[in-house]
Amino acid sequence: MTAAELAQALRQDRPVFGTLIVSPSPRWPEVVRGSGLDFVFIDTEHIALDRAELSWMCQTYAALGLPALVRIPSPDPYAATMVLDGGAAGVIAPYVESVEQVQALRGAVKLRPIKGQRLQRILDGAAPEPELGAYMEKGAANRLLIVNIESVPAIEALDDILAVPGLDAVLIGPHDLSCSLGIPEQWDHPQFLAACETIFRKARAAGIGAGIHFWGDVAQQVRFLKLGANMLIHSADISLFQKHLRLELESIRQTAGISADASAASTALI
């Protein structure tokens, strides 16, 4: 899948699936390629990755048909241009709450390479010259703009945010959203689920993608799809490794008749 194909899928009814990639290991892309993903999510807001490392990851996954969506540390248009220069297929901006933030990001992602006063005039509604407009439109089709909706003020501003041209999707940050709602990590709470459904429904009605990054079980993930999401970022490589390693070790111990207490005691003697 290319960046343009991913953007098209998000605006249609086709669900797309990704996962958070933490490991920069050069062995990882080949493993990930055969896992049934449509894209990968790389988070530089919470994960320490240097610029060269990030660029290598983005370009490698893109070459394997997995466009990389990179979350930047803040909704900063300069940070957005930096990750795009490094090979990101799209930008995810965290904790967006206003139209002004989305417009600034739109300028960085969708109206490249125009900057400064000229960019501001276009953002204010001035039409570019036909050749320049066609050039920017062609480039914009291959760069995705996604914003995190993860607070009550963001939901209150959602209609206006969704009206900004060029926005490809909104992505729920469930931890921050649940905290903003006053119900931290209560994933089954009716208020949390209602907020998710509202975000999904409004985004899909506006013709753009609606997603969530979540790490729960299959039933929880399917519930988000049924509530209207068409973009699911499932868990993370490090979380899946921990989960399946723990489950398999527990199964080995149980099958071999080794109690968890005995195993822990033998480990402590090493």
KOLRO-174073 format. One line per field, with one value per residue: residue number from 1; residue in three letters; chain; x, y, z of N, C-alpha, C, O, CB in turn. Coordinates in steps of 0.05 Angstrom, whole numbers. Glycine has a CB too. Example, Ala and Ser with C-alpha at 12.3 -4.5 7.8 and 13.67 -1.06 7.14 Angstrom:
// KOLRO-174073
k: c(1,2)
r: c(Ala,Ser)
c: c(A,A)
n_c1: c(264,257)
n_c2: c(-114,-45)
n_c3: c(156,142)
ca_c1: c(246,273)
ca_c2: c(-90,-21)
ca_c3: c(156,143)
c_c1: c(264,258)
c_c2: c(-66,1)
c_c3: c(156,157)
o_c1: c(285,268)
o_c2: c(-66,23)
o_c3: c(169,161)
cb_c1: c(226,282)
cb_c2: c(-89,-12)
cb_c3: c(181,114)
// end
This chain:
// KOLRO-174073
k: c(1,2,3,4,5,6,7,8,9,10,11,12,13,14,15,16,17,18,19,20,21,22,23,24,25,26,27,28,29,30,31,32,33,34,35,36,37,38,39,40,41,42,43,44,45,46,47,48,49,50,51,52,53,54,55,56,57,58,59,60,61,62,63,64,65,66,67,68,69,70,71,72,73,74,75,76,77,78,79,80,81,82,83,84,85,86,87,88,89,90,91,92,93,94,95,96,97,98,99,100,101,102,103,104,105,106,107,108,109,110,111,112,113,114,115,116,117,118,119,120,121,122,123,124,125,126,127,128,129,130,131,132,133,134,135,136,137,138,139,140,141,142,143,144,145,146,147,148,149,150,151,152,153,154,155,156,157,158,159,160,161,162,163,164,165,166,167,168,169,170,171,172,173,174,175,176,177,178,179,180,181,182,183,184,185,186,187,188,189,190,191,192,193,194,195,196,197,198,199,200,201,202,203,204,205,206,207,208,209,210,211,212,213,214,215,216,217,218,219,220,221,222,223,224,225,226,227,228,229,230,231,232,233,234,235,236,237,238,239,240,241,242,243,244,245,246,247,248,249,250,251,252,253,254,255,256,257,258,259,260,261,262,263,264,265,266,267,268,269,270)
r: c(Met,Thr,Ala,Ala,Glu,Leu,Ala,Gln,Ala,Leu,Arg,Gln,Asp,Arg,Pro,Val,Phe,Gly,Thr,Leu,Ile,Val,Ser,Pro,Ser,Pro,Arg,Trp,Pro,Glu,Val,Val,Arg,Gly,Ser,Gly,Leu,Asp,Phe,Val,Phe,Ile,Asp,Thr,Glu,His,Ile,Ala,Leu,Asp,Arg,Ala,Glu,Leu,Ser,Trp,Met,Cys,Gln,Thr,Tyr,Ala,Ala,Leu,Gly,Leu,Pro,Ala,Leu,Val,Arg,Ile,Pro,Ser,Pro,Asp,Pro,Tyr,Ala,Ala,Thr,Met,Val,Leu,Asp,Gly,Gly,Ala,Ala,Gly,Val,Ile,Ala,Pro,Tyr,Val,Glu,Ser,Val,Glu,Gln,Val,Gln,Ala,Leu,Arg,Gly,Ala,Val,Lys,Leu,Arg,Pro,Ile,Lys,Gly,Gln,Arg,Leu,Gln,Arg,Ile,Leu,Asp,Gly,Ala,Ala,Pro,Glu,Pro,Glu,Leu,Gly,Ala,Tyr,Met,Glu,Lys,Gly,Ala,Ala,Asn,Arg,Leu,Leu,Ile,Val,Asn,Ile,Glu,Ser,Val,Pro,Ala,Ile,Glu,Ala,Leu,Asp,Asp,Ile,Leu,Ala,Val,Pro,Gly,Leu,Asp,Ala,Val,Leu,Ile,Gly,Pro,His,Asp,Leu,Ser,Cys,Ser,Leu,Gly,Ile,Pro,Glu,Gln,Trp,Asp,His,Pro,Gln,Phe,Leu,Ala,Ala,Cys,Glu,Thr,Ile,Phe,Arg,Lys,Ala,Arg,Ala,Ala,Gly,Ile,Gly,Ala,Gly,Ile,His,Phe,Trp,Gly,Asp,Val,Ala,Gln,Gln,Val,Arg,Phe,Leu,Lys,Leu,Gly,Ala,Asn,Met,Leu,Ile,His,Ser,Ala,Asp,Ile,Ser,Leu,Phe,Gln,Lys,His,Leu,Arg,Leu,Glu,Leu,Glu,Ser,Ile,Arg,Gln,Thr,Ala,Gly,Ile,Ser,Ala,Asp,Ala,Ser,Ala,Ala,Ser,Thr,Ala,Leu,Ile)
c: c(A,A,A,A,A,A,A,A,A,A,A,A,A,A,A,A,A,A,A,A,A,A,A,A,A,A,A,A,A,A,A,A,A,A,A,A,A,A,A,A,A,A,A,A,A,A,A,A,A,A,A,A,A,A,A,A,A,A,A,A,A,A,A,A,A,A,A,A,A,A,A,A,A,A,A,A,A,A,A,A,A,A,A,A,A,A,A,A,A,A,A,A,A,A,A,A,A,A,A,A,A,A,A,A,A,A,A,A,A,A,A,A,A,A,A,A,A,A,A,A,A,A,A,A,A,A,A,A,A,A,A,A,A,A,A,A,A,A,A,A,A,A,A,A,A,A,A,A,A,A,A,A,A,A,A,A,A,A,A,A,A,A,A,A,A,A,A,A,A,A,A,A,A,A,A,A,A,A,A,A,A,A,A,A,A,A,A,A,A,A,A,A,A,A,A,A,A,A,A,A,A,A,A,A,A,A,A,A,A,A,A,A,A,A,A,A,A,A,A,A,A,A,A,A,A,A,A,A,A,A,A,A,A,A,A,A,A,A,A,A,A,A,A,A,A,A,A,A,A,A,A,A,A,A,A,A,A,A,A,A,A,A,A,A,A,A,A,A,A,A)
n_c1: c(17,10,23,-16,-55,-69,-90,-135,-164,-177,-214,-256,-298,-267,-234,-172,-109,-60,1,37,104,161,212,276,304,342,324,271,233,225,199,153,129,104,58,6,-8,-31,-5,46,56,93,117,140,129,126,167,237,272,322,334,358,352,297,285,308,276,225,233,249,204,167,188,175,122,91,67,92,65,77,77,86,123,93,38,66,83,134,160,129,144,196,194,169,206,242,220,170,104,60,34,19,-11,-7,-56,-92,-133,-157,-180,-142,-93,-97,-100,-48,-18,-38,-16,38,39,4,10,61,117,110,119,120,96,71,49,13,-24,-48,-71,-107,-143,-130,-120,-72,-26,-45,-8,25,-13,-30,17,24,-22,-14,30,7,-28,2,17,-3,-47,-63,-98,-95,-150,-165,-188,-238,-246,-228,-266,-310,-295,-296,-329,-314,-260,-261,-278,-234,-197,-164,-152,-141,-154,-179,-153,-164,-136,-137,-122,-110,-159,-196,-179,-187,-242,-251,-253,-209,-177,-221,-246,-293,-332,-394,-393,-343,-344,-387,-364,-324,-355,-382,-339,-320,-367,-378,-331,-331,-379,-362,-330,-278,-224,-230,-202,-168,-118,-106,-98,-124,-163,-189,-245,-254,-228,-258,-306,-295,-291,-343,-368,-356,-304,-254,-201,-152,-104,-69,-45,25,92,127,91,61,101,115,66,55,101,98,50,64,107,80,46,84,106,61,46,91,88,110,110,93,115,158,189,202,232,276,299,314,359,399)
n_c2: c(-24,44,113,146,109,91,139,144,98,110,149,123,65,24,-15,-3,-28,-22,-23,-3,11,0,-20,-7,-45,-74,-123,-125,-101,-139,-180,-155,-143,-189,-193,-178,-125,-58,-9,24,51,100,127,187,219,195,158,148,165,179,227,207,152,147,164,123,80,97,99,48,16,39,22,-31,-31,-12,43,93,124,178,201,264,302,346,389,416,452,455,410,373,380,363,307,290,303,264,218,200,177,203,249,248,288,305,315,356,413,455,493,528,503,458,482,505,459,436,472,458,404,394,437,442,465,516,571,618,685,680,628,637,671,637,600,633,637,656,642,599,606,572,531,525,510,461,432,430,403,353,334,334,292,248,252,245,276,273,280,277,266,277,298,333,388,382,349,383,421,393,391,438,428,383,406,430,436,381,347,281,242,229,211,175,184,142,139,192,215,188,206,261,260,248,196,157,108,75,35,10,43,76,131,140,105,128,177,161,138,184,214,179,174,227,240,201,216,263,247,231,192,152,135,94,83,27,-24,-69,-131,-177,-173,-122,-90,-102,-80,-25,-20,-32,11,50,62,62,55,22,19,-30,-46,-55,-70,-83,-92,-135,-174,-180,-198,-247,-276,-282,-312,-359,-378,-387,-428,-468,-478,-496,-542,-572,-582,-546,-502,-432,-406,-439,-434,-379,-379,-410,-378,-335,-355,-355)
n_c3: c(0,-16,6,-17,-29,21,43,10,24,77,71,50,59,74,123,155,180,230,270,329,323,359,361,330,304,250,233,240,201,159,186,204,155,137,169,159,160,142,147,186,252,281,339,360,401,450,449,447,393,347,294,246,254,255,202,173,188,169,113,100,115,80,31,34,26,67,90,134,189,228,293,318,369,387,366,321,265,243,264,238,183,186,198,152,113,126,107,124,113,130,179,247,293,361,413,393,393,367,310,289,301,268,218,215,213,167,130,133,119,74,39,22,-17,5,47,103,94,45,48,91,67,30,65,88,47,-4,-73,-102,-159,-220,-237,-193,-155,-176,-171,-115,-100,-123,-93,-42,-43,-30,22,87,133,199,259,330,371,434,480,519,502,449,427,430,393,348,300,272,266,233,186,163,104,72,115,133,170,237,300,358,421,470,525,543,529,562,611,606,605,657,675,682,643,641,602,587,603,595,582,560,515,488,474,440,399,380,359,319,287,270,242,200,175,154,115,124,152,212,272,323,372,405,455,473,480,430,427,447,409,363,378,374,319,305,327,292,275,224,222,254,302,327,388,403,381,423,466,447,442,497,518,490,500,556,560,533,564,612,596,583,633,661,631,639,692,729,781,785,829,842,796,798,844,830,791,821,846,809)
ca_c1: c(0,25,11,-40,-76,-78,-108,-160,-178,-187,-237,-276,-308,-249,-219,-143,-98,-31,10,58,131,180,240,289,321,341,311,243,215,218,180,128,117,87,39,-21,-13,-33,13,58,54,118,110,163,119,132,189,262,283,336,323,368,340,269,284,314,252,204,239,249,176,154,197,162,93,78,72,96,52,94,67,107,120,73,26,85,86,162,165,116,160,221,190,163,232,256,208,144,81,40,39,-2,-5,-20,-71,-102,-158,-167,-178,-117,-72,-100,-92,-19,-8,-45,4,63,36,-10,16,90,138,105,123,119,73,57,33,-9,-45,-63,-87,-129,-163,-120,-115,-45,-25,-53,14,33,-35,-30,41,19,-43,-2,46,-10,-41,21,24,-27,-50,-80,-95,-105,-172,-161,-196,-265,-246,-225,-293,-327,-287,-293,-343,-297,-235,-266,-283,-209,-191,-139,-150,-146,-166,-175,-145,-169,-116,-156,-114,-114,-187,-210,-171,-201,-270,-253,-257,-183,-173,-246,-251,-320,-351,-412,-385,-319,-353,-403,-346,-311,-375,-386,-316,-321,-390,-375,-310,-340,-399,-348,-316,-250,-219,-234,-186,-160,-95,-115,-81,-141,-167,-202,-273,-253,-221,-281,-326,-289,-298,-373,-377,-353,-277,-244,-172,-146,-76,-71,-23,52,110,138,69,54,123,112,41,57,123,87,30,77,122,61,37,105,108,37,48,113,83,127,94,104,131,183,204,212,253,300,310,327,384,418)
ca_c2: c(0,70,133,155,88,92,162,138,78,123,166,105,48,1,-13,-7,-37,-18,-27,15,-1,12,-29,1,-67,-78,-148,-122,-95,-163,-195,-140,-143,-212,-195,-171,-97,-39,13,23,75,105,148,201,235,179,139,162,158,202,234,188,126,150,165,96,64,105,93,19,6,48,5,-57,-27,-5,71,99,147,186,221,283,307,367,397,437,448,450,382,358,380,348,278,285,303,239,195,193,179,221,261,248,310,298,333,379,422,479,496,542,483,441,498,507,433,434,486,443,377,393,459,444,475,544,579,646,702,668,606,648,682,614,589,652,635,664,620,600,604,545,511,520,495,433,420,425,383,327,326,330,265,228,259,245,293,261,294,263,278,263,315,344,411,373,340,407,435,373,399,457,414,365,423,440,420,366,329,254,225,236,188,177,176,133,144,220,221,179,224,286,256,244,168,146,80,59,31,1,63,87,158,137,93,148,197,148,136,211,222,162,180,253,239,186,232,285,234,226,168,154,113,94,66,12,-48,-88,-157,-178,-163,-92,-78,-105,-60,2,-21,-31,38,67,66,47,55,10,14,-50,-52,-47,-94,-90,-103,-162,-191,-186,-214,-275,-290,-289,-333,-384,-388,-398,-453,-487,-485,-511,-568,-587,-585,-528,-480,-406,-400,-454,-422,-354,-385,-420,-355,-317,-367,-353)
ca_c3: c(0,-17,22,-30,-27,49,46,-4,40,101,63,41,80,78,147,153,206,235,298,338,321,377,355,306,294,221,227,245,179,144,202,204,129,134,191,151,165,120,152,213,268,296,358,371,424,475,445,440,367,335,267,226,259,246,173,163,193,151,85,98,115,55,9,37,21,92,96,162,200,250,312,326,398,392,340,312,236,236,269,216,159,191,194,124,99,132,93,134,94,141,205,268,312,386,430,378,404,354,281,284,301,244,195,214,205,139,114,133,107,49,21,18,1,10,75,109,88,22,59,107,49,19,87,92,26,-30,-91,-115,-188,-228,-238,-165,-142,-185,-159,-86,-98,-130,-70,-19,-45,-20,49,103,157,219,285,354,386,459,502,516,484,421,418,427,369,327,275,259,259,210,163,152,80,72,137,124,191,265,315,386,441,491,553,548,527,586,633,602,613,686,680,671,636,643,573,583,614,574,573,542,490,474,463,417,377,370,343,295,270,257,222,177,161,140,93,130,168,241,283,351,379,429,461,486,468,404,430,450,383,344,387,362,291,303,335,269,267,201,225,280,308,348,407,396,379,450,482,436,450,526,522,480,515,582,557,526,587,631,585,586,662,668,618,651,721,745,792,781,852,840,775,808,864,816,777,841,854,788)
c_c1: c(18,10,-16,-62,-87,-97,-135,-177,-191,-212,-260,-285,-290,-233,-189,-131,-68,-24,32,85,150,208,251,308,319,328,281,225,207,197,153,114,98,65,11,-28,-17,-13,26,56,80,113,135,154,128,156,214,274,297,327,333,356,311,267,289,289,230,209,240,221,161,162,185,131,77,84,73,82,67,80,90,103,99,61,41,89,115,171,153,133,185,216,183,188,247,243,181,123,60,48,15,6,-20,-35,-79,-129,-170,-163,-151,-94,-73,-92,-62,-7,-14,-25,29,62,25,-3,46,95,134,107,118,94,57,38,9,-31,-61,-81,-111,-149,-154,-114,-87,-48,-32,-31,23,12,-35,-6,36,-2,-32,14,29,-23,-23,31,-1,-25,-71,-76,-108,-128,-173,-168,-225,-265,-243,-251,-311,-320,-286,-306,-326,-271,-239,-271,-257,-202,-164,-135,-158,-159,-162,-169,-149,-144,-132,-148,-120,-144,-202,-203,-185,-230,-273,-257,-232,-184,-198,-258,-280,-341,-368,-404,-362,-328,-370,-386,-332,-330,-380,-364,-316,-343,-387,-353,-318,-361,-386,-331,-286,-248,-224,-220,-181,-136,-102,-101,-97,-144,-184,-230,-273,-247,-244,-303,-320,-296,-329,-383,-371,-324,-270,-213,-165,-116,-76,-45,4,70,119,116,62,76,120,88,45,80,112,68,43,93,103,51,58,107,85,38,69,109,100,110,108,122,158,201,217,235,279,314,325,354,406,436)
c_c2: c(25,90,143,134,87,115,157,118,91,139,149,87,25,5,-18,-12,-32,-26,-8,0,14,5,-18,-21,-71,-105,-146,-118,-120,-180,-181,-142,-166,-215,-186,-142,-80,-16,8,51,78,130,162,220,221,161,154,150,182,205,215,161,126,149,137,78,71,96,63,7,15,30,-23,-54,-21,25,76,125,154,207,238,290,328,375,421,433,444,422,364,357,364,318,271,285,277,215,186,195,198,229,257,269,304,321,359,387,446,478,508,522,466,457,501,481,427,448,471,418,378,415,463,451,505,549,609,660,691,645,617,659,659,602,607,652,644,640,621,600,576,524,505,503,466,418,412,403,355,317,319,302,243,234,261,263,281,275,276,279,263,281,324,369,404,364,364,422,417,380,418,445,397,381,434,423,405,347,301,237,238,210,192,168,167,140,173,227,212,196,250,284,251,215,152,116,62,55,22,21,75,115,157,126,112,169,186,147,163,219,205,171,207,253,224,201,254,273,230,202,174,130,115,76,53,-14,-70,-114,-154,-165,-133,-79,-79,-85,-33,2,-18,-3,58,72,50,47,45,6,-5,-54,-41,-72,-102,-102,-131,-182,-199,-204,-243,-290,-299,-313,-360,-396,-400,-425,-475,-497,-503,-540,-585,-592,-569,-505,-453,-398,-414,-442,-396,-358,-394,-397,-337,-328,-363,-329)
c_c3: c(0,2,10,-28,2,54,33,12,65,95,53,65,87,105,142,180,207,263,304,337,339,370,329,295,264,213,228,220,163,160,201,177,125,155,184,157,140,122,179,225,284,313,369,394,450,473,435,415,356,306,246,229,249,216,161,165,172,122,80,97,89,32,10,33,46,99,126,170,226,267,321,356,405,366,328,282,228,242,248,191,162,187,165,107,103,120,104,113,104,169,223,289,338,398,416,389,389,324,273,283,276,219,192,204,175,121,112,117,78,29,17,-11,8,40,78,102,65,31,74,89,37,41,93,69,-1,-47,-102,-145,-196,-227,-210,-150,-150,-173,-130,-83,-104,-106,-47,-19,-34,8,66,127,175,245,307,366,412,483,497,499,455,410,413,402,345,300,259,250,234,184,150,127,84,95,128,144,218,280,345,402,466,519,560,547,552,610,631,610,643,694,670,668,640,615,568,593,591,564,554,515,474,461,438,393,364,351,317,276,256,236,197,161,145,117,98,149,198,254,313,354,406,431,474,471,442,406,432,424,363,352,375,333,287,311,312,260,241,200,253,282,332,363,397,396,406,468,473,444,480,531,514,493,542,580,551,549,608,622,588,614,670,656,631,681,739,755,787,804,851,818,784,828,851,801,796,849,833,793)
o_c1: c(38,-12,-35,-86,-110,-118,-156,-201,-213,-230,-282,-279,-296,-221,-182,-141,-53,-41,45,87,154,226,238,325,297,322,266,204,183,180,132,89,78,54,-6,-52,-7,-6,18,55,87,105,149,171,137,164,212,285,286,314,317,349,302,250,276,282,218,191,233,215,146,146,183,117,53,104,58,88,69,72,110,81,88,73,30,100,120,186,164,136,195,233,189,191,263,255,171,123,44,65,-8,27,-45,-29,-73,-146,-192,-146,-139,-76,-53,-79,-51,13,2,-17,42,81,35,-8,55,80,152,97,112,72,32,16,-14,-55,-86,-104,-132,-170,-169,-103,-79,-69,-26,-35,29,18,-38,-8,43,1,-40,13,35,-29,-33,50,-19,-4,-95,-54,-128,-125,-180,-155,-235,-282,-254,-258,-327,-338,-278,-293,-323,-261,-222,-269,-258,-200,-146,-116,-179,-175,-145,-180,-139,-133,-140,-165,-132,-153,-218,-221,-194,-243,-296,-264,-234,-189,-196,-276,-290,-365,-358,-407,-360,-319,-369,-391,-330,-323,-383,-369,-313,-338,-393,-356,-313,-362,-397,-318,-270,-268,-221,-227,-188,-133,-104,-92,-86,-130,-192,-238,-290,-258,-249,-316,-339,-306,-339,-405,-380,-320,-281,-201,-171,-104,-82,-25,5,64,120,122,57,69,121,90,39,78,117,69,35,94,110,47,52,109,88,33,66,126,106,97,132,143,179,225,240,254,301,339,346,371,429,454)
o_c2: c(26,84,147,141,82,112,165,121,84,141,159,93,8,25,-35,-3,-36,-36,3,-22,38,22,-20,-15,-70,-110,-164,-130,-123,-192,-194,-142,-164,-237,-186,-135,-88,-4,-10,71,59,151,151,234,234,149,172,128,204,187,207,148,107,136,129,63,53,85,53,-9,-1,23,-37,-74,-26,31,65,146,138,228,228,285,327,369,443,412,430,410,344,336,352,305,250,269,268,193,166,214,209,217,262,267,300,345,381,370,456,464,501,524,460,446,499,481,415,438,471,410,365,413,484,443,518,533,623,649,692,643,607,656,662,595,598,666,641,620,643,594,557,502,481,485,448,394,390,386,336,293,300,291,221,222,276,266,279,281,263,303,239,279,324,372,417,369,364,435,425,376,415,451,397,370,446,399,414,331,297,219,255,189,212,146,185,146,179,243,227,201,262,303,251,209,136,101,38,68,25,15,81,121,172,136,113,178,200,153,165,229,217,174,209,266,233,199,263,288,228,193,196,107,135,56,67,-25,-89,-119,-132,-149,-119,-58,-60,-74,-19,23,-5,5,81,85,28,41,58,-9,3,-63,-20,-92,-126,-120,-149,-205,-223,-223,-261,-314,-322,-331,-380,-420,-420,-443,-498,-521,-523,-559,-610,-606,-577,-491,-452,-385,-402,-441,-390,-343,-386,-396,-326,-313,-368,-323)
o_c3: c(15,11,24,-24,6,67,44,15,72,112,48,88,104,108,125,200,188,278,285,348,336,371,309,278,253,190,219,219,155,148,199,176,111,159,202,158,119,102,194,212,299,303,386,405,469,493,418,415,355,295,228,209,237,204,142,147,160,109,59,80,78,14,-10,38,47,112,141,158,244,258,331,366,428,345,325,274,208,227,240,179,143,174,156,89,87,121,95,97,88,182,214,301,337,393,425,393,396,313,254,266,264,201,170,189,161,100,90,104,60,5,9,-29,18,57,59,104,64,22,71,95,34,35,101,70,-21,-38,-111,-156,-182,-218,-203,-135,-133,-166,-121,-65,-90,-99,-32,2,-28,17,59,139,168,253,303,371,414,504,475,482,437,387,394,390,323,279,235,228,215,162,129,129,97,95,117,137,222,272,356,396,481,536,580,563,563,626,651,619,652,717,651,687,643,606,545,592,570,540,535,494,449,438,418,371,340,329,295,252,232,215,175,136,125,103,79,160,208,248,326,339,426,411,484,452,434,389,421,417,349,335,367,323,269,303,314,239,237,180,273,266,355,352,384,409,412,483,489,450,486,546,529,497,550,596,561,553,620,638,594,620,683,670,633,693,761,739,784,800,857,822,777,828,859,799,790,859,839,777)
cb_c1: c(-19,27,30,-34,-64,-54,-95,-155,-160,-166,-229,-267,-335,-229,-229,-129,-103,-24,19,53,141,174,240,305,314,368,320,238,229,243,190,134,139,103,49,-40,9,-61,-1,88,29,142,93,177,89,108,182,282,262,366,332,399,341,256,305,337,241,201,266,265,161,161,228,168,82,88,50,126,21,121,52,106,146,85,-3,111,76,180,155,89,167,231,169,143,249,257,226,137,69,13,47,-6,-13,1,-55,-103,-154,-154,-201,-112,-75,-129,-105,-8,-19,-73,9,72,19,-39,4,104,165,77,151,142,82,77,49,1,-32,-44,-70,-118,-187,-95,-136,-28,2,-65,38,38,-61,-28,65,10,-66,16,65,-31,-47,45,41,-32,-57,-75,-109,-83,-200,-133,-177,-276,-223,-204,-305,-324,-259,-304,-370,-292,-225,-291,-301,-186,-188,-116,-167,-120,-153,-199,-115,-194,-96,-160,-84,-99,-200,-202,-141,-198,-281,-275,-283,-161,-151,-267,-232,-324,-335,-440,-379,-298,-369,-423,-325,-301,-401,-389,-290,-324,-416,-369,-285,-351,-419,-330,-319,-237,-192,-265,-161,-183,-68,-146,-58,-167,-182,-204,-286,-232,-196,-292,-326,-259,-288,-385,-362,-365,-257,-255,-160,-162,-60,-79,-21,64,133,150,45,50,150,109,18,61,147,73,10,94,138,37,29,132,108,12,53,140,86,151,89,82,117,178,187,190,244,293,288,309,380,405)
cb_c2: c(0,81,157,160,60,94,187,126,56,141,186,87,37,-1,-33,17,-67,12,-57,26,-2,2,-59,26,-93,-77,-170,-100,-77,-180,-197,-110,-144,-237,-179,-188,-85,-28,40,14,74,109,137,217,238,163,117,160,147,199,262,186,120,175,185,83,67,136,105,6,16,77,2,-68,-52,-23,88,100,143,198,207,308,316,391,405,435,472,470,374,370,409,353,268,306,327,235,173,210,151,208,291,219,337,289,339,373,430,504,513,563,465,430,526,515,410,445,513,437,360,395,484,417,472,552,571,659,730,658,588,669,699,593,586,680,650,682,620,576,613,546,522,546,508,432,439,451,389,329,347,351,259,226,286,217,323,230,321,258,275,253,339,351,430,351,320,425,447,346,411,481,396,348,446,439,439,384,338,241,197,251,181,161,198,104,138,237,208,149,228,295,232,260,157,154,68,74,11,-26,86,88,175,119,67,161,206,120,124,231,217,133,181,275,225,159,244,300,250,251,158,155,111,83,82,8,-40,-77,-176,-206,-176,-85,-93,-134,-59,8,-47,-52,47,93,57,59,84,-16,41,-77,-82,-26,-87,-65,-84,-161,-177,-160,-201,-275,-271,-265,-326,-380,-365,-379,-450,-475,-460,-497,-564,-573,-614,-518,-484,-385,-408,-483,-417,-337,-406,-442,-339,-314,-397,-350)
cb_c3: c(25,-45,26,-60,-34,68,33,-32,49,113,42,17,73,55,169,139,209,231,302,366,292,406,355,311,309,209,246,264,160,139,231,211,107,134,214,165,182,118,152,211,286,277,380,349,423,482,424,464,347,337,260,228,289,257,163,178,221,151,77,121,139,49,11,64,9,116,83,169,206,240,336,308,408,408,344,327,222,252,297,210,151,219,214,113,108,162,94,159,90,141,203,280,300,406,455,348,432,365,270,304,326,242,197,241,222,134,127,161,124,54,32,25,-13,0,85,95,82,0,77,125,26,8,112,95,33,-27,-114,-105,-199,-256,-254,-150,-150,-216,-162,-72,-117,-155,-63,-17,-74,-39,51,112,149,221,285,375,370,462,506,544,492,420,439,452,373,336,281,277,282,216,170,173,55,71,161,115,191,277,309,395,447,489,556,528,502,592,634,573,597,697,665,689,651,662,562,597,628,585,598,555,496,493,484,424,388,393,358,303,287,278,234,186,181,159,68,143,164,249,269,370,381,429,479,492,488,393,454,471,371,345,417,366,278,321,360,274,289,175,219,283,314,335,411,416,361,463,480,406,446,542,506,450,519,595,535,501,599,634,556,577,679,658,588,647,728,728,822,778,878,834,750,821,884,796,763,865,860,760)
// end
